[in-house]
Amino acid sequence: MQNKRVMLKLSGEALAKPEGGYNEDKVRDIAKQLKPSLAKGTDIGIVIGGGNYWRGRSSEAIDRTKADQIGMLATVMNCIYVSEIFRSEGIDTAIFSAFPCGDMAKVFSKDEVNERFAQGKVVFFGGGTGHPYFSTDTGIVLRAVEMDVDIILLAKSIDGVYTADPKLDPDAKKYDKLTIKEVIDRRLAVVDLTASVMCLENKMPLAVFDLNEENSIKNALDGKINGTIVTV
């Protein structure tokens, strides 16, 4: 089933090369996968993590609030880069931030985002929630709820949700479908707990799939999830 409005989450690490810098070919491939759904009129919002730039919680020398602020700025930088690659592929874009960034991004406004969606633009949401102590998981659920999306698509480096970390447990089993309450009760690492509770309270479904699988984003946008669907 074709979704009318979706939020896509990309990890910063997934867009980076192992030796540093961006994997431009991968970003271009993502842009090409979006085009068929954009042509059908699907509204696409994107949130990008900042892990390719910053993992502040690993340092005890930096105040948590300051570390989170650096991470929020990293997400804005990722939005600017990916937005520009998308534009070079012929996709119109707009960037909104949770806090003022000069002329680099507009401050988030639901009305203005709806205007950009009506114009057929892919909208990037940077800066998380704009506050420390909240992850980009919480940021994407917040924006998804505010923008009345049909589903959140989580493109990860793993092909779904497992009973345990498959890298550590060879007996880990993948879920094809489960509920958000099961995610919370079993402490499964889909999104963080705050984001999971927000999904539960606002009845926001999720889908988890492998970013690196061929055409995985295109298929997910068409409602073909070769991963795990988290229902509400």
Number of C-alpha atoms within 10 A of each C-alpha: 8 15 17 17 19 21 28 21 21 19 21 20 20 21 23 18 13 11 6 10 11 19 14 15 11 16 19 16 15 20 22 17 19 20 16 13 18 17 10 11 18 23 23 22 26 23 29 29 29 26 18 21 19 19 13 19 13 9 10 9 9 12 12 15 13 12 20 24 18 18 26 27 21 21 27 26 18 24 27 18 13 22 23 15 17 21 15 12 14 12 18 16 20 19 23 23 24 20 18 14 14 8 7 13 20 19 19 18 14 13 10 13 22 15 12 18 20 12 13 19 22 25 23 26 29 33 32 31 22 19 15 16 12 16 21 26 22 22 22 26 30 17 20 24 18 11 18 12 20 18 25 24 22 27 24 18 16 16 19 23 26 19 15 15 16 14 8 8 11 9 12 14 14 16 14 16 14 14 15 25 16 13 21 19 9 10 14 18 15 22 21 17 16 14 21 24 19 16 25 17 11 14 15 22 19 23 25 26 23 20 21 15 13 11 15 21 26 19 16 24 26 16 14 14 21 17 22 22 22 24 19 16
